Structure formats: structure tokens, C-alpha cells
């Protein structure tokens, strides 16, 4: 084996933009393509808006305008504007910013002087314009390189900062902004900053009542067991209620930042609710009985917060300030001193909350025997068959650099699961093989999850029986054929998750795998197409009479080909729940007993679909021949 040389020539010093572009994960977490709410393009947007939010928190600027079109993002705030002599430094010199002075930004979101620099370096074009007291300063960058330094100019615009950027497609491959994710992101900012106006593509987002508005937007009032409890104090706000669905649903925030992965504040909040309710009712309820169907939000403001990553999605701080009181004690005291008297003053709410806990208690005890039998069956099944081909890394391995990439593909049939198994990345990709079509679980109780072998084995594979926080894979991907049977299996699996584990969907873990419908190739080049439009474009590109293959099922795609579809260029469609869609109504319409409305919908859309299929079939036949 040849000796590897290691000398002075091997030592490199990267400038700030090179380092960010080579190691983007250190600054913005995972890259992704926009199919997940925590993908890199949304982090870039967040890093820009965080600065505008900090200005608002300091009392400057009551409005932020956000426009996204064709992959280009423009953010305009009405704060004080970046000091004109430091505009270029603030977006291109690492560890440069105004937030190191704790007196000026006591409880800021961004403290590390990295945010906009990362956005600049990871964008093909990045423009910053600061307007301040009748003057403006503009600078334009490409991939972090300054290409235009515009001298100071007169301006009659209101003070503030305008930043426009286009994420680099060589880094964020096939990216697209999903506006449902962006809208949620903007709404969280509004909930945490009551009175702030955010205009997203000219649509006004505004909150008057903070976290109470959040829970009202996220829930169906008709399914709540009691009115939302909304409590506010200095540096803390909480909202709490119980619904009628399985699982727990929490929203946690620090200094106006949505901490999607929770952290020390959420842990303390969950503990405080359990402790306070046990003491109020003077009964040692099981933790799961109190938390079942809970919907809650907590927001705190901490001086100089410590997050577990640059993307600030999980709080690590244990104190309210570097030398202040315990964060856990602060939250426990607030919940005890406010929730307890609220329940005393509102006996109807206290009674309704008690009945919901007792309902969960009865359900848990009724299922105790079924769970025991189901666990034994699952253990035997794991010994005698190979339904799950696991991966080496799991989502719970938070310290592993690739834990966010962990994926479970749910497939139907041996041929499809075999192709994925042979071509997958064994480090982060697992495969679960279904046997036939799953049961339609709409309207059934959770007992069926343990009694039905497929559902029981699936929940054990995912490790979500006790708590969704123990989920083994960050992404659960439904991988079925793009035919009628495949679509039906997708629908049945989505029904399973929405009925019994809605948090899997709410927290952005469920996806549909997009696989190519066509392969268009000649002797020199092969193009895989995911739609009729892409197929036509490929034919035009290759010219002549290229060979066209229509994939009718996943099993027809060879493992070698499949490797390209589930690798770096994987295309996933997230299963997203819009706020105006209620789970019960959605499942009742699509999966309940036939209704006149649904029959009319199917007949009308089937007619359109048939016309399109016939037209496409004629065109395809003509092209192939």
C-alpha cells in the first residue's frame, strides 16, 4: 500500500465563504430539497428573518414583507437598517454583528454572527440594501463574492433592510419552496410577536392573542374537551388543551424561534404539567394518561440561549441567563403558580380535563392485555421473518452526523422491497415490506393496531408504541407502484398514521417516494422522467427516435437504477396537513362510508383523468413507433 504523504502542502486555509460552501451542514444543518420543513432553504429564510424579528423585539419595525417567486426570496423589514458603513461586513465577514453586546440584544435569536453570511455564501446571487435616515447602501454578491459595491445614495424610503437571495442549485439540488411550510414558519413568528404584521406574497399574517391563536389555528374547536387555557408571565407564555385524537402535540419556542426538536424548556414544561395536575387532583395519574391527546405550546425568553446546533432547533440551556436561576425551576414555578389557580377559578374546565385523563386511563387499562400479546407476537415475527431490513444509524442517534438522513421505506411485495434493499444505503436506509393491502383503519380504536399483525409489526419497527419521541427514523417513506393499487395502499397507510399517530404527519416525518414513470434513452444518454411534461422535454432533447420505457411498477426497476432514485437526488413529496383541514373530516370523506359528495367527486375526476390518459397513450404510441 502506497504511503500517504502528509506535509505542509496538505494544509489549507479556507476563507469564510469557501468553508461554508464546502461544509454547509455545520452552518444550516441538512441541505435537502425543500420537501421537509427543516431543509436548508427554510433555514436560509429563517436566518434572514431572525434579524428582522430581533429589530421588532427591540421596538423597531412593526411589519416584515416576504416575497418568494421562482425560487427567489426577498425580505424587507422596517427596522433601523444595518449601519451603512458596516453593510458589507455584516453579510460577508464571519463573526461580525451587533448581537455580541448583550445590552443591545438581551434576548436575541441570532447571537453568533453567522446567519446572513451563510445565506450569502450558499446563494448564487445575494443582494443587501440598507436604508437609514435618508441614505441607502447596496451591495451585490455571487456565491459570497462581492461583485458590486454601490456608493451611498439618497433615499426617501422608510428605514429598514432589504435582502434578496437565490439558493444555489448546485448545493440545494432540485429545490423548491413549499409554501405551506413557509406559511407555517411565518405564522410562528407572528404568534410569538403579537401585533407584528408579516406580509407573505401580499397575504397578511397577524396574531393578536399569541399562543392562543396558534392552538386555535391548529385544532378543531368542536373536538376540544375544554376551552384553551392561555397563561402569560414575564419571559414565558403557555397555552394548553386536550383534543380527541391519539398522541401528543407540542409547540415550543425560545426567543421567538420555533424549536422543532424541543430541548430543555420543553422537557421542563411537560414535567411541570404532570406535576401540577397530579397535585391539583391529588392523584398519581400515569404520565401517559395526562399526556394523551394533549395539545400545548410554550414560549420562553432566555438571555444568551445555548442551542445544540447552529440551526437553533433544540435548546440546550439549563439557566435563564448565564448566571441566573434554573430554567427548569422557572418553568415549574410558573406552571404551578398559574395553572393551579386557573383550574380552581374554572371548575368546568377542571372537570372536563379530569374526565379526559380518566378516559385515557380506561383505554390504557383495557388495552394492557392486548399490548402484552402483541409484543410477544412482534418478537416472534422478528425472529421468523425478514419484514424489516434495518439500517445501522437511527434517528435517536442524535450525535451521529447522519441521523437526520435516516429513512424507512414502506413497500408492498417482494420484488419492490428486494430492489430497494439491494440498492439502499445500509447506514441510513431501512426497508419494511408489507404483505398485501393494509386494513382500512378509519373509525377503529387503537386496539386494532395491536391485533392486526401488519400494523403491530409496523409500529414496532418505527418504535412509536410508547412515545413518538422514540421514533427510529426521521423520514417514513411510502414507496408504492404508481398504479391504482399502489395509490390505494398509499391512502390506507396515510389513514393509519392520521388515525393513530397524527404526530408523525404533523411533525413532518411522512413522505411519498416519487419514482420515474418513464425512461427515455438513446445510445449516448438516459433521462428518467417523472411526468408527461418531463418525458416530452426528454424526447425533444434527445431528438430522433429514442427508446421509451414506461415503468409500471417498482419491481420492474433494476436495483442499479433504483440506487439513483433513492440516493442524493431522491424525490420526496411530504404529506402536509394544512391548518384548514381537520383530520376527522378528511378521513370521513375519503375513507368513511360512501357519500353522494364523494361519488360525484370520483365520477367527475375520473372522466377528466380518462380523457388525459387516452390522449397521452395515443401520443406515446405515435412517438415510440
C-alpha positions as a printed NumPy array, in Angstrom:
array([[  0.   ,   0.   ,   0.   ],
       [  1.45 ,   3.35 ,  -1.038],
       [  2.407,   5.676,   1.785],
       [  0.148,   8.74 ,   2.042],
       [  2.2  ,  11.914,   2.082],
       [  1.326,  14.482,   4.729],
       [  3.243,  17.729,   4.707],
       [  2.917,  21.487,   4.58 ],
       [  1.362,  21.347,   1.109],
       [ -1.566,  19.413,   2.581],
       [ -2.51 ,  22.253,   4.948],
       [ -5.137,  24.648,   3.577],
       [ -6.682,  27.791,   4.94 ],
       [-10.17 ,  28.383,   3.611],
       [-11.74 ,  31.808,   3.5  ],
       [-15.183,  32.235,   5.102],
       [-17.283,  31.537,   2.   ],
       [-15.247,  28.513,   0.896],
       [-15.649,  26.922,   4.317],
       [-19.417,  27.471,   4.351],
       [-19.836,  26.113,   0.812],
       [-17.678,  23.038,   1.486],
       [-19.199,  22.335,   4.916],
       [-22.745,  23.791,   4.752],
       [-24.066,  21.274,   7.283],
       [-22.036,  22.953,  10.03 ],
       [-23.996,  26.153,   9.48 ],
       [-27.503,  25.211,   8.345],
       [-27.929,  21.521,   9.198],
       [-29.117,  19.245,   6.404],
       [-29.454,  20.545,   2.857],
       [-32.487,  18.763,   1.433],
       [-34.595,  19.957,  -1.482],
       [-37.401,  21.741,   0.342],
       [-39.556,  18.638,   0.86 ],
       [-39.003,  18.828,   4.638],
       [-39.797,  21.807,   6.855],
       [-36.276,  21.809,   8.33 ],
       [-34.433,  21.635,   4.988],
       [-31.676,  24.128,   4.279],
       [-33.621,  26.585,   2.122],
       [-36.018,  27.267,   5.004],
       [-33.061,  27.741,   7.344],
       [-31.672,  30.373,   4.942],
       [-35.014,  32.181,   5.052],
       [-35.081,  31.917,   8.826],
       [-31.585,  33.345,   9.217],
       [-32.603,  36.471,   7.306],
       [-35.94 ,  36.941,   9.08 ],
       [-34.413,  36.346,  12.535],
       [-32.585,  39.657,  12.163],
       [-35.834,  41.419,  11.272],
       [-37.571,  39.825,  14.256],
       [-34.782,  40.989,  16.558],
       [-35.315,  44.542,  15.308],
       [-39.044,  44.229,  16.018],
       [-38.351,  42.889,  19.516],
       [-36.162,  45.913,  20.167],
       [-39.12 ,  48.142,  19.266],
       [-38.205,  48.981,  15.661],
       [-40.453,  47.927,  12.794],
       [-43.974,  46.529,  13.012],
       [-44.031,  44.955,   9.56 ],
       [-41.984,  42.477,   7.531],
       [-42.615,  41.807,   3.831],
       [-41.633,  38.393,   2.476],
       [-41.923,  37.551,  -1.223],
       [-40.977,  34.214,  -2.779],
       [-41.296,  33.637,  -6.505],
       [-39.495,  31.22 ,  -8.829],
       [-37.04 ,  30.271,  -6.09 ],
       [-36.026,  33.884,  -5.365],
       [-36.586,  35.224,  -1.831],
       [-36.979,  38.88 ,  -0.879],
       [-37.289,  40.058,   2.732],
       [-37.954,  43.701,   3.628],
       [-38.191,  44.919,   7.213],
       [-38.764,  48.397,   8.651],
       [-36.247,  48.358,  11.46 ],
       [-33.3  ,  50.706,  11.896],
       [-31.355,  49.324,   8.931],
       [-27.816,  47.957,   9.115],
       [-25.343,  50.758,   9.919],
       [-24.35 ,  51.908,   6.421],
       [-20.621,  51.669,   6.912],
       [-20.893,  48.034,   8.029],
       [-23.347,  46.639,   5.474],
       [-20.763,  44.586,   3.573],
       [-19.005,  43.413,   6.748],
       [-22.277,  42.217,   8.322],
       [-23.077,  39.875,   5.44 ],
       [-19.567,  38.752,   4.468],
       [-17.273,  38.758,   7.496],
       [-17.737,  35.781,   9.775],
       [-18.399,  36.513,  13.459],
       [-19.383,  40.087,  12.678],
       [-22.63 ,  41.5  ,  14.056],
       [-24.299,  43.727,  16.604],
       [-25.515,  40.983,  18.926],
       [-22.372,  40.382,  20.899],
       [-23.387,  43.385,  23.011],
       [-25.915,  41.812,  25.395],
       [-27.162,  45.23 ,  26.443],
       [-28.415,  45.92 ,  22.933],
       [-29.823,  42.44 ,  22.269],
       [-30.606,  40.933,  25.676],
       [-32.78 ,  38.094,  24.39 ],
       [-31.958,  37.828,  20.718],
       [-32.455,  34.862,  18.383],
       [-29.169,  35.117,  16.487],
       [-26.037,  35.567,  18.552],
       [-23.187,  34.004,  16.606],
       [-22.676,  36.462,  13.743],
       [-23.047,  33.683,  11.156],
       [-26.631,  33.788,   9.812],
       [-26.645,  36.086,   6.783],
       [-23.068,  35.148,   5.931],
       [-24.209,  31.549,   5.424],
       [-27.129,  32.74 ,   3.283],
       [-24.736,  34.85 ,   1.207],
       [-22.232,  32.048,   0.672],
       [-24.91 ,  29.486,  -0.249],
       [-26.728,  31.691,  -2.767],
       [-25.962,  32.2  ,  -6.428],
       [-26.955,  35.845,  -6.015],
       [-27.34 ,  37.793,  -2.79 ],
       [-28.273,  41.459,  -2.591],
       [-28.393,  43.573,   0.565],
       [-29.802,  47.099,   0.76 ],
       [-29.859,  49.125,   3.968],
       [-31.898,  52.326,   4.263],
       [-31.065,  54.588,   7.16 ],
       [-32.038,  58.219,   7.788],
       [-32.365,  59.315,   4.159],
       [-29.418,  57.348,   2.784],
       [-29.015,  53.824,   1.445],
       [-26.182,  51.383,   0.883],
       [-26.379,  48.459,  -1.542],
       [-24.058,  45.521,  -2.236],
       [-24.41 ,  42.539,  -4.57 ],
       [-22.683,  39.141,  -4.191],
       [-22.366,  35.953,  -6.218],
       [-21.639,  32.769,  -4.237],
       [-20.35 ,  35.009,  -1.453],
       [-18.056,  37.023,  -3.714],
       [-18.664,  40.789,  -3.765],
       [-19.333,  41.843,  -7.365],
       [-20.962,  45.242,  -6.883],
       [-20.293,  47.802,  -4.159],
       [-22.72 ,  50.658,  -4.79 ],
       [-21.715,  54.011,  -3.23 ],
       [-24.016,  55.7  ,  -0.714],
       [-27.142,  57.146,  -2.318],
       [-30.022,  59.369,  -1.269],
       [-33.264,  57.561,  -0.394],
       [-36.762,  58.687,   0.519],
       [-37.774,  55.152,   1.573],
       [-38.547,  54.213,   5.178],
       [-35.673,  52.904,   7.265],
       [-35.027,  49.179,   7.151],
       [-33.155,  46.372,   5.436],
       [-33.906,  44.557,   2.184],
       [-32.25 ,  41.233,   1.44 ],
       [-32.839,  39.226,  -1.727],
       [-31.239,  35.852,  -2.407],
       [-31.461,  32.809,  -4.67 ],
       [-30.345,  29.489,  -3.117],
       [-27.547,  27.872,  -5.111],
       [-28.955,  24.994,  -7.173],
       [-25.592,  23.245,  -7.224],
       [-25.9  ,  22.904,  -3.433],
       [-29.69 ,  22.614,  -2.983],
       [-30.427,  20.255,  -5.863],
       [-33.944,  20.255,  -7.346],
       [-35.086,  22.554,  -4.568],
       [-38.493,  24.146,  -4.357],
       [-40.192,  26.192,  -1.65 ],
       [-43.355,  24.518,  -0.375],
       [-45.492,  27.481,   0.633],
       [-47.362,  25.514,   3.323],
       [-44.039,  25.199,   5.162],
       [-43.185,  28.854,   4.632],
       [-46.625,  29.962,   5.797],
       [-46.276,  27.902,   8.984],
       [-42.827,  29.41 ,   9.529],
       [-44.206,  32.954,   9.213],
       [-47.176,  32.201,  11.439],
       [-44.902,  31.007,  14.232],
       [-43.11 ,  34.356,  14.081],
       [-46.488,  36.127,  14.276],
       [-47.732,  34.046,  17.226],
       [-44.569,  34.844,  19.16 ],
       [-44.723,  38.538,  18.353],
       [-48.34 ,  39.587,  18.832],
       [-49.023,  42.748,  16.855],
       [-46.348,  42.099,  14.202],
       [-47.607,  42.113,  10.603],
       [-45.948,  39.721,   8.14 ],
       [-46.971,  40.033,   4.51 ],
       [-46.185,  36.757,   2.737],
       [-46.608,  37.214,  -1.009],
       [-49.025,  40.055,  -0.193],
       [-51.068,  37.871,   2.2  ],
       [-51.319,  39.346,   5.71 ],
       [-50.304,  37.177,   8.67 ],
       [-51.12 ,  38.62 ,  12.084],
       [-51.734,  37.415,  15.63 ],
       [-53.452,  39.285,  18.425],
       [-53.511,  36.604,  21.135],
       [-50.184,  34.818,  20.655],
       [-50.106,  31.134,  21.549],
       [-53.869,  31.013,  21.981],
       [-54.174,  31.864,  18.286],
       [-51.65 ,  29.133,  17.485],
       [-53.711,  26.416,  19.163],
       [-56.936,  27.741,  17.667],
       [-55.382,  27.546,  14.197],
       [-54.006,  24.05 ,  14.789],
       [-57.135,  22.468,  16.291],
       [-60.797,  21.851,  15.558],
       [-62.739,  23.661,  18.286],
       [-65.543,  21.078,  18.038],
       [-63.157,  18.288,  19.077],
       [-61.608,  20.037,  22.083],
       [-62.539,  18.771,  25.543],
       [-62.376,  22.23 ,  27.133],
       [-61.515,  25.835,  26.122],
       [-57.854,  26.646,  25.558],
       [-56.031,  27.653,  28.746],
       [-53.819,  30.648,  27.938],
       [-51.376,  31.978,  30.54 ],
       [-48.711,  34.687,  30.245],
       [-45.957,  35.931,  32.503],
       [-42.664,  37.759,  32.236],
       [-40.463,  35.873,  29.767],
       [-42.927,  32.976,  29.469],
       [-46.238,  32.161,  27.78 ],
       [-48.167,  28.899,  27.574],
       [-51.362,  27.518,  26.034],
       [-52.928,  24.152,  26.828],
       [-55.912,  21.976,  25.914],
       [-56.835,  18.35 ,  25.195],
       [-58.348,  17.041,  21.979],
       [-59.896,  13.814,  20.818],
       [-57.007,  12.356,  18.833],
       [-54.207,   9.977,  19.717],
       [-50.726,  11.239,  20.517],
       [-49.271,  14.447,  21.937],
       [-48.834,  17.72 ,  20.101],
       [-46.378,  20.331,  21.428],
       [-45.054,  23.6  ,  20.019],
       [-42.057,  25.12 ,  21.766],
       [-40.244,  28.408,  21.225],
       [-37.204,  30.261,  22.531],
       [-36.749,  33.998,  21.926],
       [-39.229,  33.868,  19.059],
       [-37.525,  30.842,  17.475],
       [-39.542,  27.667,  16.813],
       [-37.532,  24.861,  18.422],
       [-38.888,  21.999,  16.377],
       [-36.754,  19.474,  18.292],
       [-37.716,  20.866,  21.703],
       [-34.978,  20.891,  24.306],
       [-34.594,  21.626,  27.996],
       [-37.514,  24.082,  28.11 ],
       [-39.998,  21.634,  26.572],
       [-38.836,  18.832,  28.863],
       [-39.366,  21.079,  31.888],
       [-42.768,  22.214,  30.599],
       [-44.01 ,  18.638,  30.131],
       [-42.777,  17.722,  33.609],
       [-44.44 ,  20.78 ,  35.128],
       [-47.847,  19.959,  33.631],
       [-47.71 ,  16.402,  35.003],
       [-46.625,  17.543,  38.47 ],
       [-49.188,  20.363,  38.706],
       [-52.151,  18.243,  37.562],
       [-51.253,  15.375,  39.887],
       [-51.137,  17.781,  42.79 ],
       [-54.328,  19.597,  41.796],
       [-56.385,  16.405,  41.521],
       [-54.458,  14.771,  44.384],
       [-53.996,  11.59 ,  42.368],
       [-50.851,   9.958,  40.986],
       [-52.054,   9.653,  37.386],
       [-49.916,   7.726,  34.927],
       [-47.874,  10.152,  32.841],
       [-49.26 ,   8.766,  29.558],
       [-52.861,   9.317,  30.707],
       [-52.269,  13.028,  31.253],
       [-50.338,  13.49 ,  28.022],
       [-52.654,  11.503,  25.747],
       [-54.353,  13.884,  23.259],
       [-52.678,  16.942,  24.815],
       [-52.154,  19.985,  22.605],
       [-49.873,  22.6  ,  24.131],
       [-47.431,  25.393,  23.389],
       [-44.761,  27.105,  25.457],
       [-42.58 ,  30.105,  24.671],
       [-39.785,  31.491,  26.824],
       [-37.236,  34.273,  26.513],
       [-33.743,  33.438,  27.707],
       [-30.69 ,  35.657,  27.945],
       [-27.883,  34.321,  25.728],
       [-29.512,  30.94 ,  24.95 ],
       [-27.332,  27.945,  24.148],
       [-28.627,  25.781,  21.307],
       [-27.396,  22.346,  20.349],
       [-26.715,  23.372,  16.76 ],
       [-26.32 ,  26.471,  14.592],
       [-29.854,  25.933,  13.244],
       [-31.26 ,  26.569,  16.759],
       [-33.869,  23.812,  16.645],
       [-33.12 ,  22.4  ,  20.114],
       [-32.385,  24.333,  23.297],
       [-29.528,  23.179,  25.496],
       [-29.56 ,  25.955,  28.125],
       [-30.189,  24.965,  31.742],
       [-30.42 ,  28.514,  33.129],
       [-32.497,  31.582,  32.25 ],
       [-29.239,  33.516,  31.87 ],
       [-25.56 ,  32.592,  32.189],
       [-25.612,  33.351,  35.921],
       [-29.379,  33.27 ,  36.509],
       [-31.932,  30.887,  38.032],
       [-32.549,  27.359,  36.821],
       [-34.669,  27.246,  33.667],
       [-36.416,  24.12 ,  34.966],
       [-37.27 ,  25.797,  38.278],
       [-38.52 ,  28.924,  36.493],
       [-40.906,  26.925,  34.274],
       [-42.098,  24.646,  37.077],
       [-42.869,  27.62 ,  39.305],
       [-44.743,  29.459,  36.563],
       [-46.943,  26.473,  35.663],
       [-47.671,  25.681,  39.324],
       [-48.41 ,  29.291,  40.297],
       [-50.657,  29.947,  37.277],
       [-52.26 ,  26.699,  36.112],
       [-53.329,  25.601,  39.6  ],
       [-55.295,  28.798,  40.443],
       [-56.742,  28.871,  36.901],
       [-58.287,  25.428,  37.425],
       [-59.64 ,  26.476,  40.832],
       [-61.295,  29.515,  39.247],
       [-62.66 ,  27.499,  36.293],
       [-64.236,  24.338,  37.759],
       [-65.958,  23.365,  34.473],
       [-62.595,  23.273,  32.714],
       [-61.052,  21.354,  35.619],
       [-63.854,  18.772,  35.461],
       [-63.571,  18.35 ,  31.673],
       [-59.786,  17.948,  31.916],
       [-60.214,  15.313,  34.642],
       [-62.693,  13.342,  32.524],
       [-60.238,  13.347,  29.581],
       [-57.463,  11.97 ,  31.778],
       [-59.788,   9.297,  33.161],
       [-60.854,   8.355,  29.619],
       [-57.208,   7.805,  28.653],
       [-56.701,   5.785,  31.839],
       [-59.599,   3.452,  30.978],
       [-58.386,   2.984,  27.411],
       [-54.854,   2.18 ,  28.585],
       [-56.041,  -0.425,  31.081],
       [-58.421,  -2.006,  28.56 ],
       [-55.513,  -2.458,  26.158],
       [-52.964,  -3.773,  28.676],
       [-53.581,  -7.44 ,  27.841],
       [-53.728,  -6.821,  24.09 ],
       [-50.383,  -4.978,  24.205],
       [-48.68 ,  -7.831,  26.033],
       [-49.836, -10.396,  23.473],
       [-48.92 ,  -8.052,  20.59 ],
       [-45.384,  -7.578,  21.92 ],
       [-44.863, -11.337,  22.113],
       [-46.173, -11.759,  18.551],
       [-43.919,  -8.994,  17.287],
       [-40.895, -10.58 ,  18.969],
       [-41.62 , -13.956,  17.372],
       [-42.241, -12.35 ,  13.968],
       [-38.881, -10.585,  14.053],
       [-37.223, -13.942,  14.591],
       [-39.072, -15.886,  11.905],
       [-39.275, -13.414,   9.036],
       [-37.44 , -10.53 ,   7.43 ],
       [-40.159,  -7.887,   7.192],
       [-37.728,  -5.248,   8.421],
       [-34.282,  -4.786,   6.918],
       [-32.913,  -2.266,   9.373],
       [-30.152,   0.306,   8.958],
       [-27.167,   0.929,  11.223],
       [-27.943,   4.523,  12.25 ],
       [-31.24 ,   5.546,  13.85 ],
       [-32.958,   8.905,  14.334],
       [-32.384,   8.663,  18.084],
       [-28.599,   8.649,  17.489],
       [-28.623,  12.453,  17.697],
       [-24.848,  12.757,  17.917],
       [-24.347,  10.84 ,  14.676],
       [-23.819,  13.314,  11.806],
       [-26.251,  11.411,   9.569],
       [-29.127,  10.765,  11.992],
       [-31.366,  13.24 ,  10.131],
       [-30.956,  11.164,   6.946],
       [-32.454,   8.003,   8.492],
       [-35.288,   6.687,   6.345],
       [-37.714,   3.76 ,   6.458],
       [-39.189,   2.75 ,   3.094],
       [-42.568,   1.014,   3.405],
       [-43.053,  -1.181,   0.335],
       [-45.555,  -3.766,  -0.867],
       [-44.402,  -7.028,  -2.374],
       [-41.11 ,  -8.928,  -2.544],
       [-39.907,  -7.538,  -5.877],
       [-40.186,  -3.875,  -4.852],
       [-38.672,  -4.414,  -1.402],
       [-35.915,  -6.514,  -2.979],
       [-34.922,  -3.741,  -5.398],
       [-34.8  ,  -1.112,  -2.661],
       [-32.966,  -3.424,  -0.248],
       [-30.223,  -4.148,  -2.78 ],
       [-29.707,  -0.506,  -3.757],
       [-30.211,   1.297,  -0.413],
       [-27.606,   2.939,   1.805],
       [-27.384,   0.398,   4.644],
       [-26.11 ,   3.087,   7.006],
       [-29.275,   5.205,   6.984],
       [-31.985,   3.476,   4.9  ],
       [-34.221,   0.673,   6.163],
       [-36.974,  -1.27 ,   4.369],
       [-40.278,  -2.603,   5.735],
       [-42.19 ,  -4.994,   3.473],
       [-45.992,  -5.081,   3.628],
       [-47.931,  -8.25 ,   2.908],
       [-50.903,  -7.261,   0.781],
       [-53.066,  -4.21 ,   1.334],
       [-53.313,  -2.811,   4.867],
       [-56.63 ,  -2.661,   6.684],
       [-58.759,   0.486,   6.364],
       [-58.359,   1.732,   9.93 ],
       [-60.74 ,   4.693,   9.774],
       [-63.092,   4.771,  12.76 ],
       [-61.322,   1.902,  14.543],
       [-59.827,   2.138,  18.03 ],
       [-56.119,   1.82 ,  18.709],
       [-56.666,  -1.734,  19.88 ],
       [-56.639,  -2.775,  16.208],
       [-53.015,  -1.611,  15.943],
       [-52.047,  -4.41 ,  18.317],
       [-54.471,  -7.021,  16.971],
       [-53.605,  -6.531,  13.286],
       [-50.263,  -8.221,  12.544],
       [-49.123,  -5.762,   9.854],
       [-49.945,  -2.679,  11.956],
       [-48.424,  -4.206,  15.066],
       [-45.145,  -5.04 ,  13.324],
       [-45.033,  -1.618,  11.65 ],
       [-45.418,   0.302,  14.909],
       [-42.723,  -1.87 ,  16.476],
       [-40.425,  -1.252,  13.516],
       [-40.963,   2.506,  13.934],
       [-40.64 ,   2.249,  17.738],
       [-43.594,   4.597,  18.326],
       [-45.726,   2.394,  20.556],
       [-44.916,   4.32 ,  23.727],
       [-43.782,   7.749,  22.521],
       [-43.208,   9.375,  19.129],
       [-40.014,  10.882,  20.59 ],
       [-38.56 ,   7.357,  20.287],
       [-39.139,   7.262,  16.508],
       [-36.296,   5.286,  14.886],
       [-36.327,   7.065,  11.519],
       [-36.557,  10.733,  10.64 ],
       [-38.331,  10.016,   7.355],
       [-41.053,   7.429,   6.809],
       [-41.417,   6.985,   3.06 ],
       [-44.355,   5.21 ,   1.451],
       [-42.928,   3.545,  -1.676],
       [-45.672,   2.01 ,  -3.817],
       [-46.372,   1.5  ,  -7.505],
       [-47.852,   4.463,  -9.366],
       [-50.984,   2.492, -10.324],
       [-54.459,   2.211,  -8.812],
       [-53.44 ,  -0.478,  -6.3  ],
       [-50.36 ,   1.499,  -5.283],
       [-52.388,   4.658,  -4.776],
       [-54.877,   2.71 ,  -2.659],
       [-52.083,   1.378,  -0.438],
       [-50.766,   4.929,  -0.022],
       [-54.196,   6.072,   1.093],
       [-54.585,   3.195,   3.558],
       [-51.161,   3.868,   5.093],
       [-51.827,   7.596,   5.379],
       [-55.138,   6.734,   7.08 ],
       [-53.249,   4.524,   9.552],
       [-50.886,   7.342,  10.537],
       [-53.544,  10.074,  10.654],
       [-55.887,   7.873,  12.693],
       [-53.438,   6.536,  15.272],
       [-50.175,   8.511,  15.026],
       [-51.092,  12.002,  13.708],
       [-47.919,  13.48 ,  15.237],
       [-45.903,  11.595,  12.614],
       [-47.63 ,  13.722,   9.978],
       [-47.766,  16.969,  11.96 ],
       [-44.039,  16.85 ,  12.652],
       [-43.155,  16.285,   9.001],
       [-41.944,  12.677,   9.11 ],
       [-44.237,  11.141,   6.448],
       [-43.405,  11.225,   2.714],
       [-44.334,   9.669,  -0.608],
       [-41.487,   8.407,  -2.795],
       [-41.613,   9.748,  -6.329],
       [-40.211,   7.259,  -8.818],
       [-39.848,   7.868, -12.56 ],
       [-42.73 ,   6.944, -14.818],
       [-40.58 ,   6.829, -17.961],
       [-37.055,   6.124, -19.113],
       [-36.076,   7.914, -22.304],
       [-32.698,   6.981, -23.785],
       [-30.535,   6.7  , -26.828],
       [-27.053,   5.262, -27.208],
       [-25.422,   8.272, -25.544],
       [-27.75 ,   9.382, -22.774],
       [-30.509,   8.171, -20.428],
       [-33.096,  10.501, -18.908],
       [-35.585,   9.454, -16.23 ],
       [-38.891,  11.33 , -16.321],
       [-41.388,  11.817, -13.514],
       [-44.221,  13.269, -15.602],
       [-45.556,  13.569, -19.122],
       [-44.032,  17.043, -19.377],
       [-40.566,  15.753, -18.465],
       [-40.949,  12.888, -20.947],
       [-41.777,  15.269, -23.781],
       [-38.839,  17.518, -22.856],
       [-36.513,  14.49 , -22.829],
       [-37.693,  13.386, -26.263],
       [-37.092,  16.875, -27.616],
       [-33.614,  16.928, -26.081],
       [-32.502,  13.522, -27.365],
       [-34.19 ,  14.033, -30.749],
       [-34.646,  11.279, -33.265],
       [-36.5  ,   8.206, -32.045],
       [-35.234,   7.466, -28.545],
       [-36.255,   4.297, -26.723],
       [-39.115,   4.985, -24.276],
       [-39.891,   2.663, -21.379],
       [-42.966,   3.063, -19.192],
       [-42.327,   1.733, -15.662],
       [-45.498,   0.057, -14.428],
       [-44.191,  -0.982, -11.019],
       [-41.242,  -0.602,  -8.661],
       [-40.326,  -4.244,  -9.196],
       [-39.591,  -3.502, -12.876],
       [-36.819,  -1.083, -11.963],
       [-33.459,  -2.796, -11.534],
       [-31.533,  -2.322,  -8.273],
       [-28.779,  -0.463, -10.145],
       [-31.306,   2.051, -11.459],
       [-33.152,   2.255,  -8.157],
       [-29.966,   3.356,  -6.411],
       [-30.119,   6.623,  -8.317],
       [-33.729,   7.283,  -7.278],
       [-33.167,   6.876,  -3.533],
       [-29.718,   8.471,  -3.323],
       [-28.705,  12.134,  -3.313],
       [-31.294,  13.009,  -5.964],
       [-34.202,  11.313,  -4.168],
       [-37.538,  12.997,  -4.836],
       [-39.954,  13.013,  -1.928],
       [-43.389,  14.579,  -1.605],
       [-44.152,  15.439,   2.029],
       [-47.566,  14.607,   3.447],
       [-48.575,  18.04 ,   4.729],
       [-51.611,  18.874,   6.849],
       [-52.956,  22.334,   6.078],
       [-54.447,  24.185,   9.036],
       [-57.888,  24.383,   7.449],
       [-58.096,  20.593,   7.067],
       [-59.466,  18.635,  10.022],
       [-58.305,  15.027,  10.303],
       [-61.728,  13.656,  11.238],
       [-63.447,  15.386,   8.313],
       [-60.689,  14.372,   5.896],
       [-60.779,  10.674,   6.844],
       [-64.574,  10.596,   6.958],
       [-64.798,  11.977,   3.414],
       [-62.203,   9.712,   1.808],
       [-62.279,   6.573,   3.955],
       [-65.747,   6.512,   5.532],
       [-68.996,   5.086,   4.218],
       [-69.719,   6.168,   0.645],
       [-71.321,   9.572,   0.369],
       [-73.06 ,  11.274,  -2.52 ],
       [-70.439,  14.036,  -2.494],
       [-67.559,  11.594,  -2.82 ],
       [-69.271,   9.608,  -5.561],
       [-69.835,  12.785,  -7.556],
       [-66.204,  13.832,  -6.996],
       [-64.89 ,  10.465,  -8.237],
       [-67.153,  10.387, -11.297],
       [-66.24 ,  13.936, -12.314],
       [-62.481,  13.468, -11.848],
       [-62.458,  10.009, -13.404],
       [-63.897,  11.483, -16.589],
       [-61.099,  14.076, -16.752],
       [-58.418,  11.515, -15.916],
       [-59.665,   9.099, -18.593],
       [-59.553,  11.791, -21.271],
       [-55.981,  12.684, -20.322],
       [-54.833,   9.058, -20.21 ],
       [-56.306,   8.309, -23.646],
       [-54.633,  11.377, -25.142],
       [-51.269,  10.539, -23.573],
       [-51.479,   6.912, -24.699],
       [-52.064,   7.976, -28.308],
       [-49.151,  10.429, -28.209],
       [-46.824,   7.868, -26.613],
       [-47.681,   5.202, -29.184],
       [-47.018,   7.648, -32.031],
       [-43.651,   8.69 , -30.564],
       [-42.447,   5.152, -29.911],
       [-43.391,   3.977, -33.391]])
